[in-house]
Amino acid sequence: MPNYKNQFSRPMCVDHEIISASGQKIGLLRVKPSGLLWKPVNQQKFYSISLDQFTTWITNTASGAQRSSS
């Protein structure tokens, strides 16, 4: 098993189904210590991004992301 910089104690990944306001499944977000994976509904393979790439993108002002109030 590869060495990760960051780790979960267990499980090794966490899956979240994303559901629209109308109750339809949009896709699946998988969170792993090494990065994030996204699989749109009715697709076979995930899109993936490393945690370092995601951190750089989400904190860039061009991404449009804003800090939460909490």
HTML snippet that shows the backbone in 3Dmol.js (N, CA, C, O; Angstrom):
<script src="https://3Dmol.org/build/3Dmol-min.js"></script>
<div id="view" style="width:600px;height:400px;position:relative"></div>
<script>
const pdb = `
ATOM      1  N   MET A   1       0.849  -1.169   0.000  1.00  0.00           N
ATOM      2  CA  MET A   1       0.000   0.000   0.000  1.00  0.00           C
ATOM      3  C   MET A   1       0.900   1.239   0.000  1.00  0.00           C
ATOM      4  O   MET A   1       1.892   1.279   0.728  1.00  0.00           O
ATOM      5  N   PRO A   2       0.561   2.260  -0.816  1.00  0.00           N
ATOM      6  CA  PRO A   2       1.412   3.458  -0.864  1.00  0.00           C
ATOM      7  C   PRO A   2       1.361   4.257   0.432  1.00  0.00           C
ATOM      8  O   PRO A   2       0.387   4.181   1.181  1.00  0.00           O
ATOM      9  N   ASN A   3       2.400   5.012   0.684  1.00  0.00           N
ATOM     10  CA  ASN A   3       2.434   5.886   1.857  1.00  0.00           C
ATOM     11  C   ASN A   3       1.720   7.188   1.531  1.00  0.00           C
ATOM     12  O   ASN A   3       2.017   7.816   0.515  1.00  0.00           O
ATOM     13  N   TYR A   4       0.783   7.603   2.377  1.00  0.00           N
ATOM     14  CA  TYR A   4       0.062   8.853   2.209  1.00  0.00           C
ATOM     15  C   TYR A   4       0.587   9.884   3.202  1.00  0.00           C
ATOM     16  O   TYR A   4       1.055   9.531   4.285  1.00  0.00           O
ATOM     17  N   LYS A   5       0.506  11.161   2.829  1.00  0.00           N
ATOM     18  CA  LYS A   5       0.877  12.223   3.761  1.00  0.00           C
ATOM     19  C   LYS A   5      -0.180  12.347   4.851  1.00  0.00           C
ATOM     20  O   LYS A   5       0.146  12.611   6.008  1.00  0.00           O
ATOM     21  N   ASN A   6      -1.454  12.156   4.483  1.00  0.00           N
ATOM     22  CA  ASN A   6      -2.576  12.290   5.416  1.00  0.00           C
ATOM     23  C   ASN A   6      -3.314  10.963   5.480  1.00  0.00           C
ATOM     24  O   ASN A   6      -3.306  10.201   4.514  1.00  0.00           O
ATOM     25  N   GLN A   7      -3.949  10.684   6.607  1.00  0.00           N
ATOM     26  CA  GLN A   7      -4.600   9.391   6.775  1.00  0.00           C
ATOM     27  C   GLN A   7      -5.920   9.520   7.512  1.00  0.00           C
ATOM     28  O   GLN A   7      -6.096  10.417   8.336  1.00  0.00           O
ATOM     29  N   PHE A   8      -6.852   8.616   7.211  1.00  0.00           N
ATOM     30  CA  PHE A   8      -8.025   8.383   8.043  1.00  0.00           C
ATOM     31  C   PHE A   8      -7.661   7.217   8.960  1.00  0.00           C
ATOM     32  O   PHE A   8      -6.853   6.365   8.592  1.00  0.00           O
ATOM     33  N   SER A   9      -8.251   7.177  10.144  1.00  0.00           N
ATOM     34  CA  SER A   9      -7.993   6.029  11.005  1.00  0.00           C
ATOM     35  C   SER A   9      -8.685   4.789  10.441  1.00  0.00           C
ATOM     36  O   SER A   9      -8.098   3.708  10.495  1.00  0.00           O
ATOM     37  N   ARG A  10      -9.843   4.886   9.928  1.00  0.00           N
ATOM     38  CA  ARG A  10     -10.653   3.896   9.217  1.00  0.00           C
ATOM     39  C   ARG A  10     -11.986   4.526   8.944  1.00  0.00           C
ATOM     40  O   ARG A  10     -12.402   5.330   9.779  1.00  0.00           O
ATOM     41  N   PRO A  11     -12.674   4.279   7.935  1.00  0.00           N
ATOM     42  CA  PRO A  11     -12.338   3.528   6.732  1.00  0.00           C
ATOM     43  C   PRO A  11     -11.376   4.297   5.833  1.00  0.00           C
ATOM     44  O   PRO A  11     -11.063   5.458   6.096  1.00  0.00           O
ATOM     45  N   MET A  12     -10.912   3.648   4.779  1.00  0.00           N
ATOM     46  CA  MET A  12      -9.922   4.253   3.896  1.00  0.00           C
ATOM     47  C   MET A  12     -10.541   5.258   2.929  1.00  0.00           C
ATOM     48  O   MET A  12      -9.816   6.050   2.328  1.00  0.00           O
ATOM     49  N   CYS A  13     -11.850   5.245   2.766  1.00  0.00           N
ATOM     50  CA  CYS A  13     -12.513   6.250   1.951  1.00  0.00           C
ATOM     51  C   CYS A  13     -13.931   6.435   2.483  1.00  0.00           C
ATOM     52  O   CYS A  13     -14.470   5.581   3.188  1.00  0.00           O
ATOM     53  N   VAL A  14     -14.517   7.572   2.125  1.00  0.00           N
ATOM     54  CA  VAL A  14     -15.885   7.872   2.518  1.00  0.00           C
ATOM     55  C   VAL A  14     -16.638   8.280   1.260  1.00  0.00           C
ATOM     56  O   VAL A  14     -16.209   9.190   0.550  1.00  0.00           O
ATOM     57  N   ASP A  15     -17.750   7.620   0.979  1.00  0.00           N
ATOM     58  CA  ASP A  15     -18.565   7.918  -0.195  1.00  0.00           C
ATOM     59  C   ASP A  15     -19.777   8.748   0.206  1.00  0.00           C
ATOM     60  O   ASP A  15     -20.417   8.493   1.226  1.00  0.00           O
ATOM     61  N   HIS A  16     -20.078   9.747  -0.620  1.00  0.00           N
ATOM     62  CA  HIS A  16     -21.248  10.596  -0.408  1.00  0.00           C
ATOM     63  C   HIS A  16     -22.044  10.654  -1.702  1.00  0.00           C
ATOM     64  O   HIS A  16     -21.530  11.122  -2.718  1.00  0.00           O
ATOM     65  N   GLU A  17     -23.281  10.191  -1.687  1.00  0.00           N
ATOM     66  CA  GLU A  17     -24.152  10.352  -2.847  1.00  0.00           C
ATOM     67  C   GLU A  17     -24.685  11.776  -2.836  1.00  0.00           C
ATOM     68  O   GLU A  17     -25.161  12.252  -1.806  1.00  0.00           O
ATOM     69  N   ILE A  18     -24.608  12.457  -3.972  1.00  0.00           N
ATOM     70  CA  ILE A  18     -25.105  13.819  -4.103  1.00  0.00           C
ATOM     71  C   ILE A  18     -26.469  13.734  -4.776  1.00  0.00           C
ATOM     72  O   ILE A  18     -26.604  13.191  -5.873  1.00  0.00           O
ATOM     73  N   ILE A  19     -27.476  14.280  -4.102  1.00  0.00           N
ATOM     74  CA  ILE A  19     -28.863  14.223  -4.566  1.00  0.00           C
ATOM     75  C   ILE A  19     -29.347  15.645  -4.849  1.00  0.00           C
ATOM     76  O   ILE A  19     -29.073  16.564  -4.077  1.00  0.00           O
ATOM     77  N   SER A  20     -30.068  15.823  -5.963  1.00  0.00           N
ATOM     78  CA  SER A  20     -30.598  17.142  -6.321  1.00  0.00           C
ATOM     79  C   SER A  20     -31.791  17.485  -5.436  1.00  0.00           C
ATOM     80  O   SER A  20     -32.276  16.641  -4.683  1.00  0.00           O
ATOM     81  N   ALA A  21     -32.263  18.728  -5.530  1.00  0.00           N
ATOM     82  CA  ALA A  21     -33.426  19.173  -4.757  1.00  0.00           C
ATOM     83  C   ALA A  21     -34.664  18.362  -5.105  1.00  0.00           C
ATOM     84  O   ALA A  21     -35.567  18.209  -4.283  1.00  0.00           O
ATOM     85  N   SER A  22     -34.702  17.840  -6.338  1.00  0.00           N
ATOM     86  CA  SER A  22     -35.864  17.038  -6.755  1.00  0.00           C
ATOM     87  C   SER A  22     -35.721  15.565  -6.383  1.00  0.00           C
ATOM     88  O   SER A  22     -36.595  14.756  -6.694  1.00  0.00           O
ATOM     89  N   GLY A  23     -34.617  15.215  -5.715  1.00  0.00           N
ATOM     90  CA  GLY A  23     -34.433  13.846  -5.238  1.00  0.00           C
ATOM     91  C   GLY A  23     -33.694  12.933  -6.198  1.00  0.00           C
ATOM     92  O   GLY A  23     -33.544  11.745  -5.914  1.00  0.00           O
ATOM     93  N   GLN A  24     -33.230  13.450  -7.322  1.00  0.00           N
ATOM     94  CA  GLN A  24     -32.502  12.621  -8.281  1.00  0.00           C
ATOM     95  C   GLN A  24     -31.020  12.589  -7.936  1.00  0.00           C
ATOM     96  O   GLN A  24     -30.442  13.595  -7.524  1.00  0.00           O
ATOM     97  N   LYS A  25     -30.418  11.423  -8.109  1.00  0.00           N
ATOM     98  CA  LYS A  25     -28.998  11.280  -7.842  1.00  0.00           C
ATOM     99  C   LYS A  25     -28.200  12.019  -8.920  1.00  0.00           C
ATOM    100  O   LYS A  25     -28.439  11.836 -10.114  1.00  0.00           O
ATOM    101  N   ILE A  26     -27.249  12.858  -8.488  1.00  0.00           N
ATOM    102  CA  ILE A  26     -26.394  13.615  -9.401  1.00  0.00           C
ATOM    103  C   ILE A  26     -25.085  12.871  -9.615  1.00  0.00           C
ATOM    104  O   ILE A  26     -24.567  12.825 -10.731  1.00  0.00           O
ATOM    105  N   GLY A  27     -24.553  12.291  -8.548  1.00  0.00           N
ATOM    106  CA  GLY A  27     -23.288  11.583  -8.656  1.00  0.00           C
ATOM    107  C   GLY A  27     -22.791  11.137  -7.303  1.00  0.00           C
ATOM    108  O   GLY A  27     -23.503  11.209  -6.302  1.00  0.00           O
ATOM    109  N   LEU A  28     -21.555  10.673  -7.290  1.00  0.00           N
ATOM    110  CA  LEU A  28     -20.933  10.152  -6.087  1.00  0.00           C
ATOM    111  C   LEU A  28     -19.613  10.868  -5.865  1.00  0.00           C
ATOM    112  O   LEU A  28     -18.786  10.948  -6.772  1.00  0.00           O
ATOM    113  N   LEU A  29     -19.413  11.386  -4.669  1.00  0.00           N
ATOM    114  CA  LEU A  29     -18.159  12.007  -4.276  1.00  0.00           C
ATOM    115  C   LEU A  29     -17.457  11.053  -3.313  1.00  0.00           C
ATOM    116  O   LEU A  29     -18.013  10.692  -2.276  1.00  0.00           O
ATOM    117  N   ARG A  30     -16.249  10.651  -3.654  1.00  0.00           N
ATOM    118  CA  ARG A  30     -15.459   9.760  -2.792  1.00  0.00           C
ATOM    119  C   ARG A  30     -14.281  10.560  -2.248  1.00  0.00           C
ATOM    120  O   ARG A  30     -13.514  11.151  -3.008  1.00  0.00           O
ATOM    121  N   VAL A  31     -14.147  10.573  -0.931  1.00  0.00           N
ATOM    122  CA  VAL A  31     -13.067  11.297  -0.263  1.00  0.00           C
ATOM    123  C   VAL A  31     -12.066  10.271   0.250  1.00  0.00           C
ATOM    124  O   VAL A  31     -12.414   9.357   0.998  1.00  0.00           O
ATOM    125  N   LYS A  32     -10.808  10.442  -0.171  1.00  0.00           N
ATOM    126  CA  LYS A  32      -9.729   9.552   0.236  1.00  0.00           C
ATOM    127  C   LYS A  32      -8.603  10.403   0.817  1.00  0.00           C
ATOM    128  O   LYS A  32      -8.552  11.604   0.552  1.00  0.00           O
ATOM    129  N   PRO A  33      -7.713   9.824   1.588  1.00  0.00           N
ATOM    130  CA  PRO A  33      -6.589  10.596   2.114  1.00  0.00           C
ATOM    131  C   PRO A  33      -5.715  11.188   1.012  1.00  0.00           C
ATOM    132  O   PRO A  33      -5.060  12.209   1.222  1.00  0.00           O
ATOM    133  N   SER A  34      -5.702  10.560  -0.146  1.00  0.00           N
ATOM    134  CA  SER A  34      -4.853  11.026  -1.242  1.00  0.00           C
ATOM    135  C   SER A  34      -5.543  12.026  -2.151  1.00  0.00           C
ATOM    136  O   SER A  34      -4.872  12.713  -2.921  1.00  0.00           O
ATOM    137  N   GLY A  35      -6.871  12.128  -2.085  1.00  0.00           N
ATOM    138  CA  GLY A  35      -7.557  13.062  -2.961  1.00  0.00           C
ATOM    139  C   GLY A  35      -9.053  12.866  -2.996  1.00  0.00           C
ATOM    140  O   GLY A  35      -9.632  12.196  -2.141  1.00  0.00           O
ATOM    141  N   LEU A  36      -9.675  13.467  -4.008  1.00  0.00           N
ATOM    142  CA  LEU A  36     -11.120  13.417  -4.188  1.00  0.00           C
ATOM    143  C   LEU A  36     -11.431  12.778  -5.524  1.00  0.00           C
ATOM    144  O   LEU A  36     -10.718  12.987  -6.505  1.00  0.00           O
ATOM    145  N   LEU A  37     -12.509  11.992  -5.559  1.00  0.00           N
ATOM    146  CA  LEU A  37     -12.953  11.373  -6.793  1.00  0.00           C
ATOM    147  C   LEU A  37     -14.415  11.719  -7.008  1.00  0.00           C
ATOM    148  O   LEU A  37     -15.192  11.749  -6.054  1.00  0.00           O
ATOM    149  N   TRP A  38     -14.799  11.981  -8.258  1.00  0.00           N
ATOM    150  CA  TRP A  38     -16.172  12.336  -8.615  1.00  0.00           C
ATOM    151  C   TRP A  38     -16.623  11.433  -9.743  1.00  0.00           C
ATOM    152  O   TRP A  38     -15.937  11.295 -10.755  1.00  0.00           O
ATOM    153  N   LYS A  39     -17.803  10.807  -9.558  1.00  0.00           N
ATOM    154  CA  LYS A  39     -18.392   9.976 -10.604  1.00  0.00           C
ATOM    155  C   LYS A  39     -19.805  10.463 -10.860  1.00  0.00           C
ATOM    156  O   LYS A  39     -20.678  10.284 -10.011  1.00  0.00           O
ATOM    157  N   PRO A  40     -20.056  11.084 -12.026  1.00  0.00           N
ATOM    158  CA  PRO A  40     -21.413  11.503 -12.355  1.00  0.00           C
ATOM    159  C   PRO A  40     -22.336  10.291 -12.469  1.00  0.00           C
ATOM    160  O   PRO A  40     -21.877   9.176 -12.715  1.00  0.00           O
ATOM    161  N   VAL A  41     -23.627  10.512 -12.290  1.00  0.00           N
ATOM    162  CA  VAL A  41     -24.593   9.434 -12.381  1.00  0.00           C
ATOM    163  C   VAL A  41     -24.495   8.775 -13.766  1.00  0.00           C
ATOM    164  O   VAL A  41     -24.254   9.451 -14.766  1.00  0.00           O
ATOM    165  N   ASN A  42     -24.680   7.479 -13.808  1.00  0.00           N
ATOM    166  CA  ASN A  42     -24.643   6.658 -15.029  1.00  0.00           C
ATOM    167  C   ASN A  42     -23.271   6.616 -15.701  1.00  0.00           C
ATOM    168  O   ASN A  42     -23.181   6.317 -16.892  1.00  0.00           O
ATOM    169  N   GLN A  43     -22.218   6.905 -14.970  1.00  0.00           N
ATOM    170  CA  GLN A  43     -20.858   6.812 -15.506  1.00  0.00           C
ATOM    171  C   GLN A  43     -20.146   5.642 -14.833  1.00  0.00           C
ATOM    172  O   GLN A  43     -20.469   5.285 -13.700  1.00  0.00           O
ATOM    173  N   GLN A  44     -19.183   5.050 -15.524  1.00  0.00           N
ATOM    174  CA  GLN A  44     -18.463   3.890 -15.008  1.00  0.00           C
ATOM    175  C   GLN A  44     -17.198   4.262 -14.230  1.00  0.00           C
ATOM    176  O   GLN A  44     -16.816   3.570 -13.287  1.00  0.00           O
ATOM    177  N   LYS A  45     -16.551   5.365 -14.635  1.00  0.00           N
ATOM    178  CA  LYS A  45     -15.258   5.711 -14.048  1.00  0.00           C
ATOM    179  C   LYS A  45     -15.323   7.047 -13.320  1.00  0.00           C
ATOM    180  O   LYS A  45     -16.151   7.909 -13.618  1.00  0.00           O
ATOM    181  N   PHE A  46     -14.411   7.187 -12.349  1.00  0.00           N
ATOM    182  CA  PHE A  46     -14.311   8.409 -11.560  1.00  0.00           C
ATOM    183  C   PHE A  46     -13.388   9.414 -12.246  1.00  0.00           C
ATOM    184  O   PHE A  46     -12.459   9.033 -12.957  1.00  0.00           O
ATOM    185  N   TYR A  47     -13.653  10.694 -12.025  1.00  0.00           N
ATOM    186  CA  TYR A  47     -12.692  11.767 -12.255  1.00  0.00           C
ATOM    187  C   TYR A  47     -11.961  11.920 -10.921  1.00  0.00           C
ATOM    188  O   TYR A  47     -12.583  11.823  -9.864  1.00  0.00           O
ATOM    189  N   SER A  48     -10.656  12.156 -10.959  1.00  0.00           N
ATOM    190  CA  SER A  48      -9.928  12.260  -9.689  1.00  0.00           C
ATOM    191  C   SER A  48      -9.012  13.474  -9.688  1.00  0.00           C
ATOM    192  O   SER A  48      -8.580  13.961 -10.733  1.00  0.00           O
ATOM    193  N   ILE A  49      -8.730  13.946  -8.473  1.00  0.00           N
ATOM    194  CA  ILE A  49      -7.810  15.062  -8.266  1.00  0.00           C
ATOM    195  C   ILE A  49      -7.102  14.820  -6.939  1.00  0.00           C
ATOM    196  O   ILE A  49      -7.704  14.367  -5.966  1.00  0.00           O
ATOM    197  N   SER A  50      -5.809  15.132  -6.923  1.00  0.00           N
ATOM    198  CA  SER A  50      -5.064  14.939  -5.679  1.00  0.00           C
ATOM    199  C   SER A  50      -5.510  15.987  -4.659  1.00  0.00           C
ATOM    200  O   SER A  50      -6.075  17.019  -5.022  1.00  0.00           O
ATOM    201  N   LEU A  51      -5.258  15.717  -3.414  1.00  0.00           N
ATOM    202  CA  LEU A  51      -5.611  16.653  -2.354  1.00  0.00           C
ATOM    203  C   LEU A  51      -4.828  17.957  -2.506  1.00  0.00           C
ATOM    204  O   LEU A  51      -5.366  19.031  -2.236  1.00  0.00           O
ATOM    205  N   ASP A  52      -3.574  17.879  -2.930  1.00  0.00           N
ATOM    206  CA  ASP A  52      -2.773  19.087  -3.146  1.00  0.00           C
ATOM    207  C   ASP A  52      -3.351  19.941  -4.283  1.00  0.00           C
ATOM    208  O   ASP A  52      -3.436  21.162  -4.156  1.00  0.00           O
ATOM    209  N   GLN A  53      -3.748  19.303  -5.392  1.00  0.00           N
ATOM    210  CA  GLN A  53      -4.340  20.031  -6.510  1.00  0.00           C
ATOM    211  C   GLN A  53      -5.667  20.663  -6.098  1.00  0.00           C
ATOM    212  O   GLN A  53      -5.949  21.806  -6.457  1.00  0.00           O
ATOM    213  N   PHE A  54      -6.474  19.931  -5.354  1.00  0.00           N
ATOM    214  CA  PHE A  54      -7.763  20.457  -4.903  1.00  0.00           C
ATOM    215  C   PHE A  54      -7.566  21.660  -3.987  1.00  0.00           C
ATOM    216  O   PHE A  54      -8.260  22.667  -4.126  1.00  0.00           O
ATOM    217  N   THR A  55      -6.623  21.559  -3.053  1.00  0.00           N
ATOM    218  CA  THR A  55      -6.358  22.649  -2.117  1.00  0.00           C
ATOM    219  C   THR A  55      -5.915  23.907  -2.865  1.00  0.00           C
ATOM    220  O   THR A  55      -6.376  25.006  -2.560  1.00  0.00           O
ATOM    221  N   THR A  56      -5.029  23.747  -3.835  1.00  0.00           N
ATOM    222  CA  THR A  56      -4.574  24.889  -4.632  1.00  0.00           C
ATOM    223  C   THR A  56      -5.746  25.512  -5.391  1.00  0.00           C
ATOM    224  O   THR A  56      -5.890  26.735  -5.413  1.00  0.00           O
ATOM    225  N   TRP A  57      -6.579  24.684  -6.009  1.00  0.00           N
ATOM    226  CA  TRP A  57      -7.716  25.187  -6.791  1.00  0.00           C
ATOM    227  C   TRP A  57      -8.757  25.873  -5.912  1.00  0.00           C
ATOM    228  O   TRP A  57      -9.183  26.983  -6.232  1.00  0.00           O
ATOM    229  N   ILE A  58      -9.175  25.250  -4.820  1.00  0.00           N
ATOM    230  CA  ILE A  58     -10.283  25.769  -4.011  1.00  0.00           C
ATOM    231  C   ILE A  58      -9.896  27.059  -3.292  1.00  0.00           C
ATOM    232  O   ILE A  58     -10.764  27.888  -3.020  1.00  0.00           O
ATOM    233  N   THR A  59      -8.618  27.248  -2.979  1.00  0.00           N
ATOM    234  CA  THR A  59      -8.191  28.471  -2.285  1.00  0.00           C
ATOM    235  C   THR A  59      -7.835  29.598  -3.252  1.00  0.00           C
ATOM    236  O   THR A  59      -7.567  30.717  -2.812  1.00  0.00           O
ATOM    237  N   ASN A  60      -7.826  29.329  -4.554  1.00  0.00           N
ATOM    238  CA  ASN A  60      -7.557  30.350  -5.562  1.00  0.00           C
ATOM    239  C   ASN A  60      -8.810  31.196  -5.748  1.00  0.00           C
ATOM    240  O   ASN A  60      -9.909  30.649  -5.833  1.00  0.00           O
ATOM    241  N   THR A  61      -8.670  32.506  -5.814  1.00  0.00           N
ATOM    242  CA  THR A  61      -9.829  33.394  -5.973  1.00  0.00           C
ATOM    243  C   THR A  61     -10.558  33.138  -7.301  1.00  0.00           C
ATOM    244  O   THR A  61     -11.758  33.396  -7.394  1.00  0.00           O
ATOM    245  N   ALA A  62      -9.871  32.646  -8.310  1.00  0.00           N
ATOM    246  CA  ALA A  62     -10.498  32.365  -9.599  1.00  0.00           C
ATOM    247  C   ALA A  62     -11.511  31.224  -9.521  1.00  0.00           C
ATOM    248  O   ALA A  62     -12.359  31.103 -10.406  1.00  0.00           O
ATOM    249  N   SER A  63     -11.445  30.386  -8.488  1.00  0.00           N
ATOM    250  CA  SER A  63     -12.382  29.266  -8.369  1.00  0.00           C
ATOM    251  C   SER A  63     -13.782  29.741  -7.986  1.00  0.00           C
ATOM    252  O   SER A  63     -14.764  29.038  -8.226  1.00  0.00           O
ATOM    253  N   GLY A  64     -13.877  30.927  -7.393  1.00  0.00           N
ATOM    254  CA  GLY A  64     -15.170  31.448  -6.954  1.00  0.00           C
ATOM    255  C   GLY A  64     -15.602  30.912  -5.603  1.00  0.00           C
ATOM    256  O   GLY A  64     -16.679  31.260  -5.119  1.00  0.00           O
ATOM    257  N   ALA A  65     -14.789  30.075  -4.985  1.00  0.00           N
ATOM    258  CA  ALA A  65     -15.120  29.534  -3.660  1.00  0.00           C
ATOM    259  C   ALA A  65     -14.996  30.631  -2.612  1.00  0.00           C
ATOM    260  O   ALA A  65     -14.129  31.500  -2.702  1.00  0.00           O
ATOM    261  N   GLN A  66     -15.862  30.579  -1.632  1.00  0.00           N
ATOM    262  CA  GLN A  66     -15.836  31.543  -0.538  1.00  0.00           C
ATOM    263  C   GLN A  66     -15.728  30.804   0.788  1.00  0.00           C
ATOM    264  O   GLN A  66     -16.162  29.659   0.910  1.00  0.00           O
ATOM    265  N   ARG A  67     -15.151  31.464   1.768  1.00  0.00           N
ATOM    266  CA  ARG A  67     -15.078  30.878   3.106  1.00  0.00           C
ATOM    267  C   ARG A  67     -16.463  30.814   3.720  1.00  0.00           C
ATOM    268  O   ARG A  67     -17.279  31.719   3.545  1.00  0.00           O
ATOM    269  N   SER A  68     -16.717  29.734   4.441  1.00  0.00           N
ATOM    270  CA  SER A  68     -17.997  29.601   5.123  1.00  0.00           C
ATOM    271  C   SER A  68     -17.996  30.459   6.380  1.00  0.00           C
ATOM    272  O   SER A  68     -16.939  30.851   6.875  1.00  0.00           O
ATOM    273  N   SER A  69     -19.180  30.745   6.889  1.00  0.00           N
ATOM    274  CA  SER A  69     -19.280  31.597   8.083  1.00  0.00           C
ATOM    275  C   SER A  69     -18.981  30.826   9.375  1.00  0.00           C
ATOM    276  O   SER A  69     -18.782  31.437  10.425  1.00  0.00           O
ATOM    277  N   SER A  70     -18.948  29.512   9.307  1.00  0.00           N
ATOM    278  CA  SER A  70     -18.699  28.735  10.526  1.00  0.00           C
ATOM    279  C   SER A  70     -17.270  28.277  10.634  1.00  0.00           C
ATOM    280  O   SER A  70     -16.907  27.612  11.604  1.00  0.00           O
TER     281      SER A  70
END
`;
const viewer = $3Dmol.createViewer("view");
viewer.addModel(pdb, "pdb");
viewer.setStyle({}, {cartoon: {color: "spectrum"}});
viewer.zoomTo();
viewer.render();
</script>
